[in-house]
Amino acid sequence: MRLVARIPLAIYYRLTEMRYRWKGRKTKFTDIYNRRGFGGKESLSGPGSSLAQTQVIRDELPHLLKEINARSVLDAPCGDFHWLKEVRLDIDRYIGVDIVPEIISMNQKEYGNDKREFIVSDIARYPLPSADVILCRDCFVHLSFKDIFKVLRNMIDSNSQYLLTTTFTDRIDNRDIVTGRWRALNLQKPPFNFPLPVRLINEGCTELSGQYVDKCLGLWRIDAIEIS
């Protein structure tokens, strides 16, 4: 029997990190989408975008938008729009933004209409449209600290009102990564130090046997977010 050598997990992650380190954001995320690198069977955006894992936020999102009188949403990044297409949003304008051109082309063809538009952009590089709410789910977890702060600056400069984004409330610290990898983040911990959120929606995440039960969508007023 032929024995196949197994690469230790730490070395595998290090090799993956080296592979991503010198690539641009567009190249990285296009590669991930093309090889279904996020995993999952339902959505190109990964198992966290399945209908089961988004049941709570699909129920809660319309109520939240109504509570804060939001009439426009910027979904950045929007991914393949798999779960959000199932949500009845009572708003006047939706803009979905993603860095992967193929995803945007597919979304615009399948879901675009007079009130719903999809555009290609790098949210860490280019200005963002203004909206009542910026929905930024499962994004910062894949970005380096440097890239996260670039995105936050663009969000602040957009003059949008609210940011609704992923945070893991039980994590005690945050570690940096190369953009394209993943880790959980608590946005109320350094180096972000967000204030108390206006609202928290626990997603009821059941991935990996409940290791991420603290996964939430946190709502913040953008003018309350301070970055250096």
C-alpha positions in Angstrom: 0.0 0.0 0.0 1.3 3.4 -0.9 1.5 5.9 1.9 0.7 9.5 1.2 2.4 12.0 3.4 0.0 14.4 5.2 1.0 18.0 5.5 0.6 19.3 9.0 -2.3 21.7 9.3 -0.1 24.6 10.5 2.1 24.2 7.4 -0.9 24.0 5.1 -2.3 27.3 6.4 1.1 28.9 6.1 1.4 27.8 2.5 -2.2 29.1 1.8 -1.2 32.4 3.4 1.9 32.7 1.3 -0.1 32.0 -1.8 -2.6 34.8 -1.1 -0.1 37.3 0.3 1.0 38.8 -3.0 -2.3 38.6 -4.9 -4.7 41.6 -5.1 -8.2 41.5 -3.6 -10.0 41.0 -6.9 -7.7 38.1 -7.9 -8.1 36.4 -4.5 -11.8 36.5 -4.2 -12.4 35.7 -7.9 -10.2 32.6 -7.3 -12.2 31.7 -4.2 -15.5 31.9 -6.0 -14.3 30.0 -9.1 -13.1 27.1 -7.0 -16.0 27.3 -4.5 -13.4 28.0 -1.8 -15.9 29.1 0.8 -17.5 25.7 0.7 -21.2 25.0 1.1 -23.6 23.5 -1.4 -26.3 26.1 -1.8 -24.4 29.3 -2.2 -21.2 30.4 -3.8 -20.8 32.6 -0.7 -20.4 29.6 1.5 -22.4 27.6 4.1 -23.1 30.8 6.2 -25.3 32.0 3.3 -27.5 28.9 3.2 -31.2 29.3 3.9 -30.9 27.4 7.2 -28.1 29.6 8.5 -29.9 32.8 7.5 -33.4 31.9 8.8 -33.1 34.3 11.8 -31.8 37.3 9.9 -34.3 36.7 7.0 -37.0 37.0 9.6 -35.5 39.9 11.5 -34.1 42.1 8.8 -37.4 43.6 7.4 -38.5 44.5 11.0 -35.2 46.2 11.7 -35.3 48.3 8.5 -38.8 49.3 9.4 -37.8 50.3 12.9 -35.1 52.7 11.7 -37.1 53.9 8.8 -34.5 52.7 6.2 -35.5 53.2 2.6 -32.2 52.3 1.0 -29.7 49.4 1.5 -26.2 49.1 0.2 -25.2 45.4 0.4 -21.4 45.4 0.4 -20.4 42.8 -0.5 -23.5 41.1 -1.8 -22.1 37.7 -2.9 -24.5 35.7 -5.0 -27.6 37.1 -3.4 -28.7 33.6 -2.5 -30.4 34.3 0.8 -31.4 37.9 0.5 -33.5 37.2 -2.6 -35.8 35.4 -0.2 -36.3 38.5 1.9 -39.2 40.8 1.2 -37.5 44.2 1.6 -39.9 47.2 1.8 -37.4 49.7 0.6 -37.1 52.1 -2.4 -33.5 51.2 -3.4 -31.1 48.3 -3.1 -27.5 48.3 -4.4 -25.5 45.2 -4.3 -21.7 45.5 -4.7 -19.1 42.8 -5.1 -15.5 42.6 -6.4 -16.1 39.5 -8.6 -17.4 40.6 -12.0 -19.0 37.2 -12.8 -21.1 37.3 -9.7 -22.4 40.8 -10.4 -23.2 39.9 -14.0 -25.2 36.9 -12.9 -27.0 38.9 -10.1 -27.9 41.8 -12.4 -29.3 39.4 -15.0 -31.3 37.3 -12.6 -32.4 39.8 -10.0 -31.8 43.3 -11.3 -34.8 45.6 -11.7 -35.9 49.3 -11.3 -35.3 49.2 -7.5 -32.4 46.7 -7.4 -29.0 47.2 -9.0 -25.7 45.3 -8.8 -22.4 46.9 -9.5 -18.7 45.7 -9.6 -16.5 47.5 -7.2 -13.7 47.0 -4.6 -15.2 48.5 -1.4 -11.7 48.9 0.1 -10.6 51.1 -2.8 -13.4 53.0 -4.4 -16.1 55.4 -2.9 -19.3 53.9 -1.9 -22.9 55.0 -2.7 -24.8 56.6 0.2 -27.5 54.5 1.8 -29.6 54.5 4.9 -28.0 51.1 5.9 -24.9 49.4 4.7 -25.2 45.7 5.1 -21.7 44.1 5.4 -22.2 40.5 6.4 -19.4 38.0 6.5 -16.9 40.4 5.0 -14.5 41.8 7.6 -13.8 38.3 8.8 -12.0 37.7 5.4 -10.0 40.9 5.4 -6.7 42.1 7.0 -6.9 44.8 9.6 -5.5 47.2 7.0 -8.2 46.4 4.5 -10.9 46.6 7.1 -9.9 50.1 8.0 -9.9 51.1 4.3 -13.5 49.8 4.0 -14.5 51.6 7.1 -13.1 54.9 5.9 -15.1 54.5 2.6 -18.2 53.7 4.6 -17.8 56.8 6.8 -17.1 59.0 3.7 -20.3 57.7 2.0 -22.4 59.7 4.5 -24.6 56.6 5.1 -26.4 56.4 8.4 -26.1 52.9 9.7 -23.7 49.9 9.4 -25.1 46.4 9.9 -22.2 44.0 10.1 -21.0 40.7 11.5 -19.5 40.5 14.9 -18.8 37.7 17.3 -19.6 39.0 20.7 -17.9 36.4 22.9 -14.4 36.7 21.4 -11.9 38.3 23.7 -9.3 39.4 21.1 -8.8 39.8 17.4 -6.0 38.6 15.2 -4.8 39.9 11.9 -4.8 37.7 8.8 -3.8 38.0 5.1 -6.9 39.0 3.1 -8.6 36.0 1.8 -8.3 33.9 4.9 -10.9 33.8 7.7 -11.3 34.3 11.5 -14.0 35.5 13.9 -13.9 39.2 14.9 -15.4 41.1 17.8 -15.7 44.6 16.6 -16.0 46.0 20.1 -12.4 44.8 20.8 -9.1 46.4 19.6 -8.1 47.5 17.1 -11.7 48.5 16.2 -13.2 49.4 19.5 -16.7 50.0 18.3 -19.1 51.4 20.8 -22.1 49.5 22.1 -24.3 48.6 19.1 -27.8 50.1 18.6 -29.1 46.6 18.1 -27.7 43.0 18.0 -29.3 40.1 16.1 -27.9 36.8 17.1 -28.0 34.7 14.0 -28.5 31.3 15.7 -25.5 30.0 13.9 -25.1 26.2 14.1 -22.0 25.7 11.9 -19.3 23.4 13.3 -21.4 22.0 16.1 -22.2 25.4 17.6 -18.6 26.9 17.7 -20.0 30.2 16.5 -23.2 30.6 18.6 -22.0 34.2 19.3 -22.3 35.2 15.6 -24.4 38.3 15.4 -25.3 41.1 13.1 -24.6 44.4 14.9 -26.2 47.7 14.0 -24.1 50.9 14.6 -24.6 54.5 13.6 -21.8 55.2 11.3 -21.2 58.6 12.8 -20.4 56.8 16.1 -17.6 54.8 14.6 -14.2 56.3 15.2 -11.1 55.2 13.3 -7.6 56.7 13.3 
